[in-house]
Amino acid sequence: MSESLRDQLLKLGVATEKQARQAGKEARQERRRKQQPSKQARAPIDQQLAAKQAEARAAKAARDRELNRQRELDALAKARWAEIGQLINEHRVAKPDGFEYFNFQDRGKIRRIPVDGTLRERITRRELSIVRCEGRYDLVPAAIAERIRERNERAVVNLEDDAPSASDANDPYKDYVIPDDLIW
């Protein structure tokens, strides 16, 4: 087998062991320099990478701010609904145990709430209002309903007619008024 040039030079005494190690070390360093790009060549890549990282950090910070803002809004809405629930619980009018109901329209559906004659009269005179919270409908005094409306408009059921106020000129029943307390 042929020996390496290093071994041959060492046998002949032309080079010492120390010089051979130094030459090997320099050769390895040279190979590494050739494999790695120079700092000047890496500078644009490093700048691009740093710019992308900064952009990603800024985008994450913006997302985090938006999430925190949304959480604060959700917490505020939850607190308002808790206040509404507390107002309703403190001021609700007891529902009678009867088979007479007051029908009303809420969000496009006909709903009903149990009432007696005096409650029906108070509702039609607008002394009592219908409010909704957590899927339930309750009766509260009109002043409390206004306080609830300040916190959330959707919590108070609007009993005014949603029909247009201008009646049709050809309507044959325009002269007949339908009473609010009509029971079907």
C-alpha positions in Angstrom: 0.0 0.0 0.0 1.1 3.4 -0.6 1.7 5.7 2.3 0.4 9.2 2.5 2.6 12.1 1.6 2.7 13.1 5.2 4.0 9.7 6.3 6.6 9.7 3.6 7.9 13.1 4.6 8.1 12.2 8.2 10.1 9.0 7.4 12.5 10.9 5.3 12.9 13.5 8.1 12.1 16.4 5.9 9.2 17.5 8.2 8.6 17.1 11.9 5.5 15.8 13.6 4.6 19.3 14.7 4.8 20.7 11.2 2.6 17.8 9.9 -0.1 18.6 12.5 0.0 22.3 11.6 -0.3 21.5 7.9 -3.3 19.2 8.6 -5.0 21.9 10.7 -4.5 24.5 8.0 -6.0 22.2 5.4 -9.1 21.5 7.5 -9.6 25.2 8.1 -9.3 25.9 4.3 -11.9 23.3 3.5 -14.3 24.9 6.1 -13.8 28.3 4.6 -14.6 27.0 1.2 -17.8 25.3 2.4 -19.1 28.3 4.4 -20.1 31.5 2.6 -18.1 34.5 3.6 -19.5 37.0 6.1 -20.0 39.5 3.3 -22.1 36.9 1.4 -24.0 36.0 4.6 -24.8 39.6 5.5 -27.7 40.1 3.1 -29.1 36.7 4.1 -28.7 37.6 7.8 -30.4 41.0 7.2 -33.3 39.3 5.4 -33.7 36.8 8.2 -33.6 39.5 10.8 -36.2 41.5 8.9 -38.5 38.5 8.6 -38.1 37.8 12.3 -38.9 41.4 13.2 -41.9 41.3 10.9 -43.1 38.1 12.5 -42.7 39.6 16.0 -44.6 42.7 15.0 -47.4 40.6 13.4 -47.6 38.4 16.6 -47.7 41.5 18.8 -50.6 42.9 16.7 -52.5 39.6 16.9 -51.9 39.5 20.7 -53.2 43.1 21.0 -56.3 42.3 19.0 -56.9 39.2 21.1 -56.5 41.1 24.3 -58.9 43.8 23.0 -61.4 41.1 22.1 -61.1 39.5 25.5 -61.7 42.8 27.2 -64.8 43.4 25.1 -66.1 39.9 25.9 -65.4 40.5 29.6 -67.2 43.8 29.4 -70.2 42.3 27.6 -70.3 39.4 30.1 -70.3 41.9 33.0 -73.1 43.9 31.4 -75.2 40.7 31.0 -74.5 39.9 34.7 -75.8 43.4 35.6 -78.9 42.9 33.5 -79.5 39.5 35.1 -79.1 41.0 38.6 -81.6 43.9 37.7 -84.1 41.4 36.4 -83.8 39.1 39.5 -84.2 42.0 41.9 -87.2 43.7 40.1 -89.1 40.9 38.3 -92.8 40.8 38.6 -94.1 37.3 39.7 -95.7 35.3 37.0 -99.1 34.0 37.8 -100.0 30.3 37.6 -102.7 30.4 35.0 -103.6 29.4 31.5 -103.8 33.0 30.2 -100.9 34.1 28.1 -99.7 37.4 26.6 -98.4 36.8 23.1 -95.8 39.0 21.6 -93.3 39.0 18.8 -89.6 38.8 19.4 -86.9 38.4 16.8 -89.4 37.2 14.2 -91.1 34.6 16.4 -94.3 34.7 18.4 -93.5 34.2 22.1 -95.8 34.1 25.1 -95.6 34.8 28.8 -98.1 33.8 31.5 -100.2 36.8 32.7 -103.4 37.5 34.5 -105.9 40.4 33.8 -104.0 43.0 35.8 -100.6 42.2 34.4 -102.0 42.3 30.8 -103.5 45.7 31.5 -100.2 47.0 33.0 -98.3 45.7 29.9 -100.7 47.4 27.5 -100.4 50.7 29.4 -96.6 50.2 29.2 -96.2 50.2 33.0 -94.5 46.8 32.7 -92.0 45.7 30.0 -90.9 42.3 28.8 -87.1 41.6 29.1 -85.1 38.7 28.1 -82.0 37.2 29.7 -80.4 33.8 29.4 -83.3 32.5 27.3 -86.0 33.5 29.7 -88.7 36.2 29.4 -89.7 38.2 32.5 -91.8 41.3 33.4 -90.1 44.3 35.0 -91.3 47.9 35.7 -90.8 50.3 32.8 -88.1 52.3 34.7 -86.0 49.2 35.2 -86.5 48.3 31.6 -85.0 51.6 30.6 -82.0 51.0 32.8 -81.6 47.6 31.2 -81.9 49.1 27.7 -79.0 51.5 28.6 -76.8 48.4 29.1 -78.1 46.4 26.2 -80.8 47.3 23.7 -81.5 43.7 22.7 -82.4 42.7 26.3 -85.7 44.6 26.2 -88.5 43.3 23.9 -90.0 46.1 21.8 -93.7 45.8 21.9 -94.4 48.6 19.4 -95.8 47.4 16.1 -93.1 46.8 13.6 -95.6 47.3 10.8 -95.2 50.5 8.8 -97.2 53.4 10.3 -98.5 54.7 7.0 -101.4 52.4 6.2 -102.4 51.4 2.7 -105.0 53.7 1.2 -106.9 50.7 -0.2 -107.1 48.8 3.1 -110.8 48.2 3.8 -110.1 47.7 7.6 -108.1 50.9 8.1 -110.9 52.5 10.2 -111.1 49.5 12.6 -108.6 49.5 15.5 -107.4 46.2 16.9 -107.2 46.4 20.7 -103.9 45.5 22.4 -105.5 43.2 24.9 -107.3 41.1 22.3 -107.2 37.4 23.4 -107.4 34.9 20.6 
